[in-house]
Amino acid sequence: MHHGTNHMPPEPQQPEVVIVGGGGHVGLPLSLMFARAGLRVGIYDTSQETVDRICRGEMPFLEIGAEELLAEMLATGRLTVSTQPELLCDVAQVVVVIGTPIDEFLNPSMAIFERAVAQLAPYLADDALVVLRSTVYPGTTAYVAQALADHGRRVDVAFAPERIAEGHALEELGSLPQIIGADGERAGDRAERLFAHLGAQIIRTTSKEAELTKLFTNAWRYMKFAIANQFFMLAHDAGVDYNRVLAAIRTNYPRAADLPSPGFAAGPCLLKDTMQLAAFTTDHFPLGQSAMQINEGLPAYVVAAMERRYGSLKGRTIGLLGMAFKAESDDVRSSLSYKVRKLLAWKGATVLCTDPYVDDARLIPLERVMADAEVLVLGAPHRAYRGLEIGGRDVVDVWGVTGHGIQL
């Protein structure tokens, strides 16, 4: 008997489902969970670097528990990872993880879906199920269905929006209800059977209902963060410690329990999805646009308050702790820490940036920031910063988590 052969992963088999964009924050956890449920999964991603990392058993980003699951699933032979669209041929179920970006005028850009349809159509099997997974502009599902038909593809199209919080995908994919938006019963039934593998409750809607469900959810969160930030500014301008006000509001008072703490509200979804609704509605969604001005304006408010406190910031060395868009994440997409850095630099400050999770050559170790910075600004409330010995320095902490926040 030849020893050692039993350690070789089995030959890849024909996938039962292919995830287009399967190497990203939404696609990869979904791929792993489908594989864990016993499905043969194809991961199609255009980035060769991402595909190589996944094949080596490395997660391209931070996701709790995912690296262990990736190693486990690679060993089963149920994962096929490729940059080649031929992976889609003869596959009955395809999940497309491509969101609608917004352009520099904050309008949704549909060009990405026009390109995706043109690129994918030649490889789709007749009668395939195509499920859109990322948040899309209302009407996109119907548009994609029509565009694929125009390309001569007879396929079923549905929308199943992801609802996970980054970093918690593996636990949430199986526990949060899954919305299946479809305009034909057959497409809805097929999508329901696919997502039933995750073991979560299924909620059936039309495609446009599902599209609005997802956008409304994200806009609601974004608006809650905006009112939290607006209250912070109001209290601060009145010379009041907002942390004490917030504690008084929320303590054992259920009707105010959902008022979030203030902080830099950003990331790849909330602003973008709020702006998609603004473009979708004829009255331009003034509440959502006000939320954007408040949340995106918080960095400028903080820098202006620092100028009032310290006089000129020119020549000062300021440490910026945390560059990710949220705590315990390595995702910097739309992070407002970068806006804070730019504004401080414009004022002539030397800005030293650090983050335990983010891979960015411009960042330096925390020890060097702590050695050199005169003032610290909390950009992301990572746990590592919560018990930090700050040595008597000022900490600008709008999040209210360090216990050292100063009244600017």
N, C-alpha and C positions, 0 to 999 in steps of 0.2 A: 504494500500500500504506500502510495506517495504521500509523505507527510507535507503539510504546508498548503496543499491545494484547498483544504477546507477553510482557509482564512481569506481566500479570494472572494470578492463580492460576486454574486451570480451575474450572468449576462443580463443586460437590460432587456426588459420585455416591452411590448407595445403598450403605450400608456392608455389608460381609460379616460383620463382627463389631462388636458394641458393648460398650464397657467401662463398666459402671455404677460410678461413683466414679472415673472415668477421669482426674480432675485431681489425684489424690493421690499420695503417695510410692510406692505400689505400682502404681496404675492407669496413671499417665502414662508411666513408662518402658516398661511392657508395651505400651501403645498405640503408642508410637514404634517399638518393635522389631517389632511386627506390621506396621506400615506400611512399615518398612524392608524387611521380607520380601516386600512386594508386595501385602499385603492392604489393602482399603478399610476404614478403621477409624472407628467413631463413638465419640467421647468424650462420655459423658453425666455431667454433674456438677451438683449442685443449687446450687453457689455461682456466682452471676453474675460476681463479681469474679475468681474463678479462671478461668472460661471466657473472660472478656475478656482476661486476661493471656496465656492460651495462644494466643488468636487474634492477639494482637499479636506473638507469637513470643517471649514471656517465660516462662521457667520459674518457677513459683510457689515453688520451693524449690531447694536446691543438689543437683545431680546431675551428676557428671563427664561432660562431653561431650554432655549432653542438649540444651543450648540450640542448639548447631550442628545437631544432628539434627532438632530441632523445626522450625527454619527450613527445612531441606531437605525435610522431609515436608509442611509447609504448602504449599510451592511445587509439590508433585506433585498436589495436589487430592485425595489419598487420605485426608485427615483431615477429619472433620466434627465440630464441637465445639458442644454445645448444652446448655441447662438444661431442655429439653423432653423428657418421657418418650416422646413420639410418635416420637422417634428410633429406638425399639425396634421399631416396627411393621414387620412383614415381614422382620425380620432373623433369619437362621437360627442365629446363634451369639451368645450373650450371656455375658460374663464379669462376675460380680458381686464387686466388691471392697469388702465390708463385713465387718468383723471382729466378734467377740463381745467387747464391752467387759465389764469387771467393775464391779459397783456399789460403794457405799461400804462394804459388808460383805465385799468381796473375793469375792463370788459372781458367776458368769457371768450376764449379763442377756440373756435370749432375746427381749425385747420388740422389739429392733431388727430381728430377722429376721421376726417376725410383721408388723411394719409394712412391711418391704421387700416381703414376699410380696404383701401386700394392695395395695401401690402399683404393683408391677411387673406382677402377673398380668393386668390388663386390656390391657396393651400387648404381651404376649408373643405371638409367632406360634405357631400350632399346629405341633407337631413341632420346635420350636426346641431347641437344645442350651443348657442353662444350666450354667455352670461357676462354682462358688464358688472364690474365689482367696485370701481372707484366712484367717488362722488362726481356727478355729472350735471350739466345744465339741464333744466327741465325740458323734456322733449327729445333728449339725445338718444334714448333707447329706441323710440319710434323712428328717429332719423337713421340710426345704424341699421335697423331692420329693413327700411326702405332702400338704403344705399347698398346693402348686401344683395337685396333682390334685384336692384338695377345692375349689379355685377353678375347677375345670373346664378346667384347662390340660393338654393332652397334650404333655409335654415330656420330654426326657432330661436327667438331672441328674448332674453329676460334681463332684469336688473336686480341684483342682490347686493345692496350697499354694505360695505364693511362698517362695523360700528365699534371697533376695538380702540382701546387706548394703547398707543405705542408702548412697548415694554411689557404689556400684560396680555399680548395676543393669545398665547397658548391657553391661559386660563379662561379668557373671555370668549374665544371662538366657540367653546363648547357650552358656555353658560348663558350668554346674552341671546335674546330672541333674534332669529334671523328673518329679515323681511324679504319676501320674494315678490317683485313687481313684474307682472306680465299681463299682456293684453289678449293673449289667447290661452285657453285652458290647457292645451297640450304643452305649450312652452312653460307655463307655470307649474304643471305637474312634473315635468322633467327636471326643472330647476329645483323643485322641492325634494325630489328623490335624491338629487346630487347633494344638496346641503343637509339633508337628513343624516348623512354620514357623520356630521359634527355632533349630533345628539341634542341640539338645542331646539327650543320651541320655534315653530314656523308661523309667520304672519303673512297672509296673502293680500296683495293689493294690486291695483293697476300699475303700469310702469311710471306714469306721471305722479301718482300718489306716493310711490316709493321714492322717486327723485326728490319730491318736496319734503317728505318725511326726513330724509337725510340732511337736506339743506337747512330746514327749520331747526333741527336738533343742534347743528353746529352754530347757527346764528344765535340761537337762544343762549348757548354757553358763552359765546363771544359778548353778547349784550349783558349777561350777568357780570362778566369780568369788567365790562365798561362801567357799570354803575358802581362796582366796588372801587375802581380807580378814581371815578368822579368823586365819590364820598371821601376817599383818601385826600384828594386835592382840596376839597372844601374844608375838611377838618384842619389840614395842614396850614392852609391860608388863614384860618382862624386861630392858629397857634395852639391847637389842641392835639394831644397824642391819640392818633386814630386807633392804635392797637387797643387802648383802654375803652374807646367808644365801641369798637367791634366786639370786644369781650362782653361789654354790658348789653349790647343788642342780642347776642346769640346765646348767652348762658341760660340753659334750661328754658329756652323760649322757642318752641318748635316752628312757629310761623316765620322765624327769621333764620332758621338753621341753614338754609340754602344760599345765604349771602356769602359769596366767596371772599377770601382775603384779597387785598390788592396785589398787583404784581405785573410783570411784563407779559401781557397776553399775546402770544404769537404762535408760530408754528405753521406747518404746511397747509392747514385746512381752514381754520376759523375765519381769518380775514378773507381768504379766497372765496369761501362759500357764502359769506355774508354779501360780498360784492356780486356774486352770481345772482343772488336774489334781487339786488338793487337793479341789475341789468334786466331781470326778468319781468319786473312789475312796472306798470306805467307811472306810478307815483314815486319811483326811484327809492323806495324803502328808507325814508329819512331816519327812522330809529336806528337802522343798521349802519347808515353812513355816519351818524353821530357817534355810534359805538366805535367805528373805525378811527374817527378823529381823536377820540379820547384815548383809546388804547395805543394807537400809533404816536400820539402826542406825549405820552408819559415820559419817554426818554428826554425830550426837550424840556419838559417841566422839571425833571430831576436835575438836569445840568444847570438850568437857570436858577434853581434854588441853591445849588452848590456855589454858583457865582455870588449870589446874595450873601451867603454865609462866609465865604473865604475871600471875597474880592476877586481879583483876577485869578484865573486858573493857569495862566501862562507860567511855564517853568515848573509847575507842580508835578509830582509823580503820583499817579493814581492807579491803584490795583483794582482790576475788574475780575471778580470771582464768578466763574461760570459763563460759558458761551453758548451752551445748548438752549433750545427754546423752552425746556422744562426740566424739572429735577430728575436725576438718575437717568439721563438720556444722553446719547451721543449725536442726536439729530440737531443740526444748526439751521435747518431750513426756516427762513423768515424770522430767525431769532432777533429780538430787539437788543440783545447785548451788543451786536455789531453796530447798531444805530447809536447806542450809548458811546461806544468806543470812538466812532467817527465824530460825534458832536464834541466829545472831550478833546480829541486831537485838534479839531478846528479852533478850539479855544486856547490852543497852545500847550496843553498838558501832555506829559509823557504817560502813555497808558500801557500798563503791564497786564497782560491777559493770561488767565490760566483756566484749565478745566480738566478734571480727572478722566473724563470719558472721550473728549473730542480730539480727533486726529487733525491737527492744523499746525504747520511748521512755525507759525507766528506766535504760538503759545509757549509759555515758559512754566517751569515747575512752581508749585505753590510756595515752596520755601523761599525762592528768589523774590516772588511778589511780596511775601511777608517781610523779607529783609529790607526791601527798598521802598515800598509804597508809604506815602504819608497818610493817605486817605484810602479806604476800601469801599468799593461799590459792589453790592450783591447783584449779579446778573441773573444767575439761576440758583434756586434754593436747594442745591445738592446737600444731602445729609452730611457730607464731609465738612461743610462750612458751618454747621449748626452749633457745634461746640467749640469753635475755633478760639484759641487764645489770641486776642487781638492786641495785647500790649498797650492798652490805653489809647489806641487810635480811634478816630471816628469811623463808623461803618454806616454807609448810606444803604439802608435796607427797607425798601418799600414793601417787601413781602412780609415783614414782621416776624421772621423766623429765627433770627440769630440771638434775640434777647439783648442785642447791643445797638439797635437802630437809633439814630440820632434824630432830633427835630431839626430839620434843615432851616 
